[in-house]
């Protein structure tokens, strides 16, 4: 039974790694700062949740599990707030979102 829980925990950790890689690709590929912030913050909180869940399964009932829950709670509170602050700072500095397909010229440019 313990070996099965370790395998399930490992699967959660591998899923977290995959989600982190997808977020990194999104940050590199998306056209403007707002979509990049979105990709980074969504995958950050999702990957942190999966990683923490995997480690919780491996740790079992121990003091380490309590610490992992505190770390997860801290990430869930700070990551969305940081993304919101970053988007607000970008908007305040004059960055405007790219609407539509960035590869096609808009009607104003034709």
Secondary structure, 3 states (H helix, E strand, C coil): CHHHHHHHHHHHHHHHHHHHHHHHHHHHHCCCHHHHHHHHHHHHHHHHHHHHHHHHHHHCCCHHHHHHHHHHHHHHHHHHHHHHHHHHHHHHCCCCCCCCCCCCCCCCCC
